[in-house]
Amino acid sequence: MKILLYIGRFQPFHNGHKLLVQDALKRCERLVIGLGSANARASPKNPFSLNEREEMIRASVDASGRYIPIIHLYDFPKEDDYWATQVRREMARFDRDWGIYGYDKDSSSFYLNLFPGHPLTIYDGSVLKVNATDIRKQFFRNNPDMTAIKQQVPNGTFEVLSRIQQSERWELACQGAYL
């Protein structure tokens, strides 16, 4: 496939995400990453900003000199057709001939099937036992086990998380100020 789109919230970008990016890069000439929930307010489900997530990805992925564009995708709850139209519009900037790439992990992966006419490539390799929800729960508590977190995320993500942990924002989040 010439162009593949891999969509995720990446809250945070972890080793499982990196594995899929590496696999997708082998399957296409150009990979585009769709950064979901671009308009989401800070919450327990979406604690990391758009810029922080983009930085995690860029710092974690070795694309061997290939540039990976990152597009920002807004949430439109209960408006799947509108959301899919947004994705098609963003991808048209690259080419009208593209495919969707992802891992069909559970019912939350329904969006992979919203693009008839665009080939779907499902990751079928072995899966890492890593979960972004568990990482978030561990990270946003007093005295998180950063050694355990480091084992679940790429070095680039860990660097971003370490910087966040040193900030006032992390302290406020742990106290429940905005999460």
N, C-alpha and C positions, 0 to 999 in steps of 0.2 A: 504494500500500500504506500502511496506517495505521502499522504498526510494523515496522521492519527491525532485525535483529540482525547486527552485523559482528563477527566473532571473529578474534582474532590474539594472538600472543605479544608483538609490538611490542618486540623486543629489539635495537635501540631502535626507537621510533616514528620513521619516516623519511618523506621526501617522497612516496613511493609510497603509504604508508598514508594520509597526509593527503589525497592526491588521491581515494582511494576514500571516505574519510569525506565529503568535499565532494560527491562524486557521490551517495552514499547519502542525504545530507541533502536533495537535490533530489527524491528518489524517494519520500520518506515524510513522514508527519506527525511521527513520533518515531523517533529512532535510538537504539539501545542498543548499547553496545560491550561485548563479552565479552572480558575480559582473561584469556587462557589461561595455563596453567602457573602458576597462582596459588600452588600449593604446592611449586613446584620449588626445590630448593636451588641455591645459586650454583654455576655451572658455565660452561664456555666457551660453551655454547649459551644459557644463561639467566643472564647476569651481573648484570642489573639487577633490583632488588627490585620487588615489587608497587607499593609507594609511589612509587618513582622512575618506573616506567612510567606510572602514573596521572598523575603530575605532568607528564611529557612530553606526554601527550595533552591534558590540560587547558590547558597553556601554549601548545600548538600549534594548537588548533582554534578557529576563529572560527565559532561556531554561530549567529551573528546573534541573540543573545538566547535561543536555544532551549537548554534544559538537556539534556545528554546523560548519561543514567545509565550508569555503568560497573559491570558485574557481574563478580565474580571466579569464574573457572572452574578447578576443580582437575583435574589430570591423573590418569587411571586407565589406565595402559598395558595394552593388550590387552583392555580392557573398554569397547569402543565403545558398547555398549548402555547401560551404566551411566553413561558420560559424557554421552550424549545425553539420558538421563533427567534428569540434573542440569541440563542446559541448559533442558529443557522446564519443570522445576520453577522455575528462576530466572525464566524468561520469563513464567510464569503470574502472577507478581506484577504484571505490567503488563497483560496481556491474553492470552487463549488464542488469539487470532487475530493471528499475526505471521508474518513471512517472514524468510528467511535471505539475507544479502547477502555477496558475496565475489568474489574473483578466482580463477579455476580455473587456477593457474599450473603445477601438476605433481601428482604422486601424493600429496603432502602435503595437498592440498586435498580429500581424500576425505570429510572430515567434513561438507562442504557438502551431501552427499547422505544424511545420517543423519536427516533430518527429513521423512519423508513426511507429507503433509497440511499442510505449511507451504511456501508458494511460495518458490522459489529465484530470486533475481535475481543474475545474473552480470555483473560489470563487463565491458563490451565496448569500452571506449574505448582510446585509446593508452596504453601502459604506459611508465612511467619506468624507465630502466636504473639501478636502485638495489637493493642487496642488503644486508640486515641483517647477514648473516654477514661480508661484507667490511668493513662499518663496525665491527663488533666486533673483528675481527682488527686493523684499523688503530688503533682506539682503545686497546686494551689491549696496547700495546707501548711501549717507551721512545721518547720523542720522536715521538708520533703527528703526522701532518700534519693539524692541526685546521682548516686552510683547506680541505682536500679534504673533510673530514667535514662542515664547515659547508655545503658545496654540496649535500649529500645529505640533510640533515635540516632540519626547520622550526626557526625561531629558538627556540621554546620548548624543543625537545629539545636544541638546542645549548647553551642556558643551563644545563640540567640536567647535560649531559655536562661542561661546563666546570667546574661546581661539583664534580662527582665527581672530575675530573682533579686538582683542588687538594687532594683528601682523602688521608688515609693509606690508605684502602681501595683507591684506585686504584693506589698504589705497591705495596701487597701483592699485588694482582691481577697486576700486571705482572711481579712476581717469582715468580709461580706459587703464591702462598700458598693460594689457594682456587679458582683456575680451572684 
